[in-house]
Structures are given as structure tokens and as C-alpha cells.
Amino acid sequence: MKRVILILLFLAAQISFAQLSTNYPANSIYKNFRPFPTPRTNYRPGTVYRVAPDNKIYVVEDVKAINSYESIEGNVVGRMTFTSEEILSLLNIELEKYSFVSLEVEMKDVVREFNEQTTVDRVLWENERVENLIVDPKSKYFIIRETLTPKEITYRFSEESYKSILGGSNNLQKTSGEGIDFPYFITKKYKEPVRLFYLDQIIGLKPYGKN
């Protein structure tokens, strides 16, 4: 049974990272950001990765010539949308398959890393660096543009989303009181900085889909 659970988590991680054709409901904060399947210290902005035809993901290169910068965001609260596969990978909570759930997310001491479009354009295309990165015509290539690194994050579930949980509800705590929109929650704290969310950009041999 334990082996089966581990396999399911692995598959969920592969599906949730770099989903190529999913139309996500918009986040109220950090629009178009997606969660990494697990917290990590790699995938700095400027990292190029590829998705093979079998959906396996490979890091191609952390392009050091693409500098990254930091923005101190402080504490941020808002709603973010997750797939059932992402929730399983992140929190070990099982929802109905192929569904979406909107959670209230509170992040503390957020550091946002980013790089500049002009730098990306110059390094990849003007300097022709991209020709050494994109070598498999059957894979799709992406570059990480931004990441979010909070010291602490709380995921909060509404009563409705809580009822859709098929397994793992014991991982959640409940806030006492009435009139609370998102009463069920789980908090993750990190001793070392780890990246939790990312914004990427698809890339090709020509910039912006040009032939």
C-alpha cells in the first residue's frame, strides 16, 4: 500500500509541473504562478527545462548569464487555484480527480525572484544561446521567469472544498468560531529558503513564436 501511495504522488508531481494545456481559473494573487510539486532550492529564475513527449521533466541548464533579482513582498494573503493533482503532491490530500479547488493562501516573509525580459531576450536570442539549449525537437522548452520563496505558508480550505476531500482530511486543523470562510487549514514552515511557486515562459529557437 505504501508503495502504491508513493507511485501516485510521483505521478501527480509529474502531471502538475508544467501542465502544457490546462486552463486554470485565475489566482487573485500572483496570477499565472503555479506551485512546484515539492519545495526546492533549484529552479532559479533563468533555469531552462524541457518536457519530453512522455511528460518527464528534465533540467536543461541554469543559464547563469541571466541575472535574477529579488523583491521583498512581505506577508501576502489571497486566493490561489490548485488542481487535485497539485493538492495531492503538495499536501497529501486527495480530491476528486481532475478538479480545481480555490484556497485562501497566506504567505509570510515572501521573497519574489525575477529576471528581466530584455536580459532574457539578449542572452537567449541575440547572443544565440538558445541554439545550445533547444536540441530535442520533440520536447517543449520553458524558462523560469519568477519564483516565490516564503518562510511560512498556510493553505485554507472552505467548507465546500473540505467536503470534496476523499482522503487526508486528518492533515487539516479547524479554526474555532463562526462565520469563517476558510475554517480548515494546514501550515508549512521552512528553516531554509525554498521555492514554492513559479512563473515560466515557453521558449523556442525563435522568440515569441516567430517562424
C-alpha positions as CSV (number, residue, x, y, z in Angstrom):
1,M,0.0,0.0,0.0
2,K,2.8,2.4,0.9
3,R,4.5,1.7,-2.4
4,V,1.2,2.5,-4.3
5,I,0.8,5.8,-2.5
6,L,4.4,6.8,-3.4
7,I,3.8,6.0,-7.0
8,L,0.6,8.1,-7.0
9,L,2.5,11.0,-5.5
10,F,5.2,10.7,-8.1
11,L,2.7,10.6,-11.0
12,A,0.9,13.6,-9.5
13,A,4.1,15.6,-9.3
14,Q,5.0,14.8,-12.9
15,I,1.5,15.9,-14.1
16,S,1.2,19.0,-12.1
17,F,4.5,20.6,-13.0
18,A,4.5,22.3,-16.4
19,Q,1.0,21.3,-17.5
20,L,1.0,22.5,-21.0
21,S,-2.6,22.9,-22.0
22,T,-4.6,23.3,-18.8
23,N,-6.7,26.5,-18.5
24,Y,-6.5,27.4,-14.8
25,P,-9.1,29.7,-13.1
26,A,-7.2,32.8,-12.3
27,N,-5.5,33.4,-9.0
28,S,-6.4,36.6,-7.1
29,I,-2.7,37.0,-6.2
30,Y,0.3,36.2,-8.4
31,K,-1.7,35.4,-11.5
32,N,-0.4,32.6,-13.7
33,F,2.0,31.3,-11.0
34,R,1.9,27.6,-10.4
35,P,3.2,25.5,-7.5
36,F,6.2,23.3,-7.7
37,P,5.3,19.7,-6.9
38,T,7.6,19.9,-3.8
39,P,9.6,22.7,-2.2
40,R,13.0,23.1,-3.7
41,T,16.2,25.2,-3.8
42,N,16.9,24.8,-7.5
43,Y,14.9,26.2,-10.5
44,R,16.2,29.7,-10.0
45,P,14.8,32.3,-12.5
46,G,16.9,31.7,-15.6
47,T,16.6,27.9,-15.4
48,V,15.6,26.2,-18.7
49,Y,13.9,22.9,-18.5
50,R,12.2,20.7,-21.0
51,V,9.1,18.4,-21.0
52,A,9.6,15.3,-23.0
53,P,6.8,13.6,-25.1
54,D,6.2,11.2,-22.1
55,N,5.7,14.2,-19.8
56,K,9.0,13.6,-18.0
57,I,10.7,16.8,-17.0
58,Y,14.5,17.5,-17.2
59,V,16.5,20.5,-16.2
60,V,18.5,21.7,-19.2
61,E,20.6,24.4,-17.7
62,D,20.6,27.2,-15.1
63,V,21.7,30.0,-17.5
64,K,24.0,32.0,-15.2
65,A,24.2,34.9,-17.7
66,I,20.5,35.6,-17.0
67,N,20.7,37.5,-13.7
68,S,17.9,37.3,-11.2
69,Y,16.8,39.9,-8.7
70,E,14.8,40.0,-5.5
71,S,11.6,41.8,-4.5
72,I,10.7,41.7,-0.8
73,E,7.0,41.1,-0.8
74,G,6.3,40.8,3.0
75,N,3.2,39.0,4.1
76,V,0.6,38.2,1.4
77,V,-2.9,36.8,1.6
78,G,-5.1,35.9,-1.3
79,R,-6.8,33.1,-3.2
80,M,-5.0,30.7,-5.5
81,T,-6.4,27.8,-7.6
82,F,-4.9,24.3,-7.5
83,T,-5.6,21.1,-9.3
84,S,-6.4,17.9,-7.5
85,E,-3.0,16.6,-8.6
86,E,-1.2,19.6,-7.1
87,I,-3.0,19.3,-3.8
88,L,-2.1,15.6,-3.6
89,S,1.5,16.3,-4.3
90,L,1.7,19.4,-2.0
91,L,-0.4,18.3,1.0
92,N,-1.0,14.6,0.6
93,I,-4.8,15.4,0.4
94,E,-6.8,13.6,-2.2
95,L,-9.6,15.4,-4.0
96,E,-11.9,14.3,-6.9
97,K,-9.7,13.6,-9.9
98,Y,-9.1,16.4,-12.5
99,S,-10.9,19.0,-10.4
100,F,-9.9,22.5,-9.3
101,V,-10.1,24.0,-5.8
102,S,-9.7,27.6,-4.7
103,L,-7.9,28.0,-1.4
104,E,-7.0,31.0,0.7
105,V,-3.2,31.2,0.9
106,E,-1.3,33.2,3.4
107,M,2.5,33.5,2.9
108,K,4.8,35.2,5.3
109,D,8.1,37.0,4.5
110,V,7.8,36.3,0.8
111,V,10.8,36.9,-1.4
112,R,10.0,37.1,-5.1
113,E,12.8,36.4,-7.5
114,F,12.6,37.6,-11.1
115,N,14.6,38.3,-14.2
116,E,14.1,41.0,-16.9
117,Q,12.7,40.4,-20.3
118,T,15.4,42.4,-22.1
119,T,18.1,40.2,-20.4
120,V,16.3,37.0,-21.4
121,D,15.9,38.2,-25.0
122,R,19.6,39.3,-25.3
123,V,21.1,36.1,-23.8
124,L,18.8,33.6,-25.5
125,W,18.3,35.0,-28.9
126,E,20.5,37.9,-29.7
127,N,23.5,36.0,-28.4
128,E,22.1,32.8,-29.9
129,R,22.4,30.9,-26.6
130,V,19.1,29.2,-27.2
131,E,20.6,27.1,-30.0
132,N,22.7,25.2,-27.5
133,L,19.7,24.7,-25.2
134,I,16.9,23.5,-27.5
135,V,18.2,20.3,-29.1
136,D,15.2,17.9,-29.0
137,P,12.5,18.9,-31.5
138,K,10.0,16.6,-29.8
139,S,10.3,18.3,-26.3
140,K,8.7,21.6,-25.2
141,Y,11.2,24.0,-23.6
142,F,10.5,26.6,-20.8
143,I,12.4,29.1,-18.8
144,I,11.6,30.0,-15.2
145,R,10.9,33.8,-15.1
146,E,9.9,34.3,-11.4
147,T,9.6,32.3,-8.2
148,L,8.2,32.8,-4.7
149,T,10.0,31.9,-1.5
150,P,8.1,32.4,1.7
151,K,9.3,31.4,5.2
152,E,5.8,30.1,6.1
153,I,2.7,29.3,4.2
154,T,-0.9,28.4,5.3
155,Y,-3.4,26.7,3.0
156,R,-7.0,27.3,4.0
157,F,-10.0,25.2,2.8
158,S,-13.6,26.4,2.7
159,E,-16.4,24.2,4.0
160,E,-17.3,23.3,0.4
161,S,-13.8,22.3,-0.6
162,Y,-13.3,20.4,2.6
163,K,-16.4,18.2,1.7
164,S,-14.8,17.3,-1.6
165,I,-11.8,15.7,0.1
166,L,-11.6,11.9,-0.5
167,G,-8.6,11.3,1.8
168,G,-6.1,13.1,4.0
169,S,-8.6,15.4,5.8
170,N,-6.9,14.5,9.1
171,N,-3.9,16.6,7.9
172,L,-6.1,19.7,8.4
173,Q,-6.8,21.7,11.5
174,K,-10.0,23.6,12.1
175,T,-10.3,27.2,13.3
176,S,-12.9,27.6,16.0
177,G,-15.6,30.2,15.7
178,E,-18.5,31.1,13.4
179,G,-18.6,33.0,10.1
180,I,-15.1,31.9,8.9
181,D,-15.0,31.5,5.2
182,F,-11.9,29.1,5.2
183,P,-12.0,27.3,8.5
184,Y,-9.8,24.3,7.7
185,F,-6.1,24.9,7.3
186,I,-2.6,23.4,7.2
187,T,0.6,25.4,7.8
188,K,4.1,24.7,6.5
189,K,7.2,26.3,7.9
190,Y,10.7,26.2,6.4
191,K,14.0,26.6,8.2
192,E,15.8,27.3,4.9
193,P,14.6,29.3,1.9
194,V,12.8,27.1,-0.6
195,R,10.9,28.0,-3.8
196,L,7.3,27.1,-3.7
197,F,5.7,28.8,-6.8
198,Y,7.0,29.7,-10.2
199,L,6.1,31.6,-13.4
200,D,7.5,30.3,-16.6
201,Q,7.7,31.2,-20.3
202,I,7.7,28.8,-23.2
203,I,10.7,29.3,-25.5
204,G,11.7,28.2,-29.0
205,L,14.6,28.7,-31.4
206,K,12.9,31.9,-32.5
207,P,11.5,34.4,-29.9
208,Y,7.8,34.7,-29.3
209,G,6.6,32.1,-31.7
210,K,8.2,33.6,-34.8
211,N,9.0,31.2,-37.6
